[in-house]
Amino acid sequence: MGTRPQRRCTGTALIIAGNSATLAEQNRGAWDRELIAEGHALVRARLASGEAPGRYQILAAINAVHTDAPDVRDTDWSQVVALYDQLARLDPSPIVRLNRAIALAELDGPDVALADIDGLPLAGYHTFHATRADLLRRLGRSEESRAAYDRAIALAGNTAETAYLTRRRDQL
């Protein structure tokens, strides 16, 4: 039996064996379909129970939407945003709002998402700055994006995230 690479999700990227990969960059063909099917079955069973889902059930449902799409472009972003809306009613935290904005950018564009996150009290959170940097990059605002990447890099918690963010900034 072989060993699996160590995996950890950081919000902006998944760290696999010390390297970061965003959801769009991941090889979905390498995902464990058996575990995904098991997760989907658990989500369906919980939703069918008639009980109101809690925070973790909603997060699992968001994950199920992502893992159901064969490619990131096939993701049902309106469903992801709706699930984040539901999660925000249970947990109106700035982190939930930030994650919702990432999905909103895919649905309504980076300008809408940027307006949604501006003013969030997350100045010390590297993922906030990384998200802003990406949205600004997508809007063609390279200098502002570079500054946001610099702030994210300064706040990043590990070498894989720092390397990923530096690479993204240097691509501007």
N, C-alpha and C positions, 0 to 999 in steps of 0.2 A: 504494500500500500504506500503510495507516494505522499509526500507532504504538500500541502497547499501553501501558496505564498501568503504571507501575513497581509491582512487587509484591514484598513481602517478608514472610515468616512470622516471627512473634515468639514463638510458643508459645501465647499466649493469644488472639492475633488476627492476622489478615492485614492488612498495611498496603497499601492500594491508593491510589495517587496522594495520599499523605499522610494518609489517613483510615484508622482501624482498623475492622475488621469481624470479629466472632467467626465461627466456623464456622456457628452458627445464624443469623447475620444476613446471611450472604453470599447473593447471588442465584445459585443454582446453574444457572439458565438461561443465565447469562452465562459459565459455565465453558466452556473449549474442549474440546468432546466428542472432537475428533480426537486431541488430545494425551492426553486421559484414556484413550481406546481404545488408543493406543500404549503408555501406561504399564501398562494392564491386561494387554496382550499380553506385555510384557516380564516382568511378575511371574509370569504363568502359565508362560511358557517357563522361567524360572528355577526355579520350583517343580517343574516336570515333569522337570527335568534329573536329579533324584535326588540332587544334592549338597545338603548341609545349608546352609540359608540363613544368610547372615551378617547383621550389624547393618543394613546398608543395604537388603538384600532384605526384611528384616522391616519396616523403616520404610516401604518401598515398598508392602508388602502392607497395612499399616495405612492408608496413603493410599488404596489401591485400595478398601478397605472403605468409607471415607468418601465417595469419589467415585462409588461404585456406588449409593449411596442417593439417591433423588430429593429427599429432604427429610431434615434432621437427625434427625427423629423416626423415620425408617425405617432408620437406621443399625443394623447388627448389632453392638450394644455387647458382647455376649458374645464375639464373634469378636475385637473390638478388644482386650478385656481378655486373652483367650487369647494374642493376638500379643504384647502387652506382657509377659505372663508369660514367653514364649519369649525376648523381647528382654532381659528382666531376668536370664535365665540367662547371656547373653553379656555383658551390661553392667549389673551390679547397682548402678548409680549412683542417687543420690537424684533426679536429673532424670527418669530412666526411671520411678522409683516415683511421682513427682509426676504425670507424664503418664498413667500407668496409673490413678491415683486419679481423674483427671478422667473417664476412661471408666467407672470403677467407680461414680462418682456417678450416671451415667446408667442403669446396670444395677441397682445395689442401694441407691441413695439417697445424699444428701449427708452424712448422719450417718456412714455406713460409710466414705466417702471421707475425711471429716475425721479420723476416728480413724486411718486409714491414713497420713495425711501428718503428723499431729502428731508432733513429734520429729525430723522430717527436718532434717539440718544445712544448711538453705538460708536462714538468716536474712538474708543479704545479697542475695538473689535476688528481684527484684520479682515475677516470675511466681508464686513460691511464695505471696507475700502476696496477690496478685490472686486466685489460686485459693482460698485460705482465705477471702478476702472474699466471693467468689461462693458458696461452700458455706455460709458463715454466713448470708448473705442468704437463701439458699434455705431455711434452717432457721428464719428469722424472728428471728435474733439480730442486729438492726440495729446496735446500738452496737458490738458486737465486729466486725461487718462493716465499719463506718465506720472503725474504728481500723486494720483490716487494709488497707483501701483507702488510707488515709493513708500507711501504711508503703510500700505498693506505689508510690504516686505519688512519694514521696521517693526511691525507688530506680530509677524508670523511666528508660530510656535515651534517649528521644526525645520530641518534642512530640506526636506522634500518639498514642503510648501514654499519655502524661500526660493528654491531653485525653480519651481514651476512659475511663481509670480515674476521672478527675474527674467525668465525666458519669455513670458507673455509681454512684459514691459519692453524688452529688447526687440520684439517683433514690430513695435510701433514705428 
